[in-house]
């Protein structure tokens, strides 16, 4: 079984070139696309660490699509899968390490850096709520795994950066930031169902879209939200507008993508639809439109939307 899994993983890049499956990224913050040795039309049940994992069919084959958290330890990992009435089986895969870089920034307003105890209690309440939102499972045989770029604007800060604000370490950047003026329309990245709408401490007006099978898109700092919970949205549909609500230093979209409960790089689902970067995302100019996140030692890493850093 181990040899089979290794051979299948080695063949994966060739198998995925002409597909709409996510990009296979075997490192923390990435998305693993793992061929499953099963047949039939029923969706296999896949789990890892007790969490349900996406399974999709393409060209007559089944694939597990696994979100890997930024805090994952490189090395051997295991998924368990079951098809029909067959006994559960396991597949092993290897995670590589990745250095996302460090972004050191100076923020003049100290209130943007360190929340008060009362604010931290609010953040924790919101975190619990939003963790529940992105832990839901919506059955669908066609989850929205091929994204379009959500707005007219360049990426100003990249995924996974380890941020240091005023000399203090913060949680890694759980999404990407896109800079654009307040009021710039925001489009749904793929077909889905609105899972949550709210106004939260860090991310201000926030929209969470359920794209199916544990995949969620979270838009933060919005000035307007034009959809409501339970509403179905189509790819490219205008769902709101960019703003500067919440704890941010300027208008921008903070975009987080969650898969099986963990933040992953949105680029895995964008492919050629991502604009070419104009400059390194680890540079200082990103400070003009950034979300300020808590210290690692103060609260846990931000949730899906409440503290999208």
Secondary structure, DSSP 4 states (H G I P E B T S, - for coil): -HHHHHHHHHHHHHHHTTS-SPPP--BTTSEEEEEE---SSSPPEEEETTEEEEEEEETTEEEEEEE--TTPPSEEEEEEEE-TTSPPEEEEEEEBP----EEEE--S-GGGTS--HHHHHHHHHHHHHHHHHTT-----SS---S----SSSEEEE-TT-EEEETTEEBPPP-SEEEE--TT-EEE-SSSEEEEEEEEETTTEEEEEEEEETTEEEEEEEEEEE---TT-EE-TT-EEEEEB--SSBSSSEEEEEEEETTEEE-GGGGTGGGSPPPSS-TTSGGGGGG-B---BTTTSPSP-SSTT--
